[in-house]
């Protein structure tokens, strides 16, 4: 009886990305888009109040997180929420 082997993908440690964004980033972008569309969707300034902030947020996330570790914003937010002095 030999050892049974099964071929697997070599990329098991890579980040899950959609369109160059991590999953929490995609959720934040679509949440922003849906909330702004719910509030300002019927106005004449839909492009200015719905799409431009969402595209700006996506650009900031895409270019601002380049080279940062996985879940950088989640860890940064947890750090900011915690109290300053731990005793």
N, C-alpha and C positions, 0 to 999 in steps of 0.2 A: 504494500500500500504506500503509494507516494503522497506527497503533500499536494493537495488540490489548490490550484491557483486560478484566479479569475482576473482578466484584464480590467483595469479601472482607468478613469481619466487621470491625467497627470496634474490637473489644475484644481485639486481639492482645496487648496488654501487661498484661492483668489477671492476677492470681494465680489458680492453679488451686485451688479450695476445694471441700471436701466438708463439708456441714453447718456451714459457718462455720469450718472448720479447714483448715490447709494439709496437704498429703499426708504430710510427715514426722510431723506431730502426730497424724494419724489412725492412722498405723502404730504410733506409740508408745502410743496409747491402747489399740488392739486387742492389741498385744503384752503390755501390762500386764494387760489383762483375761484373756487366754488363760493367761498364766503363773500369775496368782492363782487362776484357775479350776482349773488343773491341780493346784495345791498344796492349795487349800482347798475345792475343789468338792464333796467328799463330806461335809463337816462340816455340823453344824447351824447354824453361824454364817456361812453362805455370804453372806448379805446384808451382814454387817458386814465380813468379810474380803475379799470379792471385789468387790461392787458399789459400796460406799461409797468405797473408795480410788480406784476407776476414775472414778467420777462426780466426785469431788473433783479429781482430776488433770485431767479434761476441763474443769471449771469454771475451774481456775487457768490452764490454757492459753488458754481462750477469752477470759477477762477480762484476764488478765495480758499477753497479746500484742496487745491492742487498740491500734492506733496505731503499732505497731512495724513496721520494714521486713520485707520478705520474707525467710524463712529466718533470723530473728533468733536463735533458739535454736541452730541449727546453727553459726552464726558465733560465738556466745558460747561454746559448748562447745569449738570449735577454739581460741579465745583462751585458755580456761582450761587446756587440755591442753598447750599450747606452753610451753617453758621460759621462766622470767622474764627471763633475761639472754641476749640474742643478741649474739654477738661476731663 
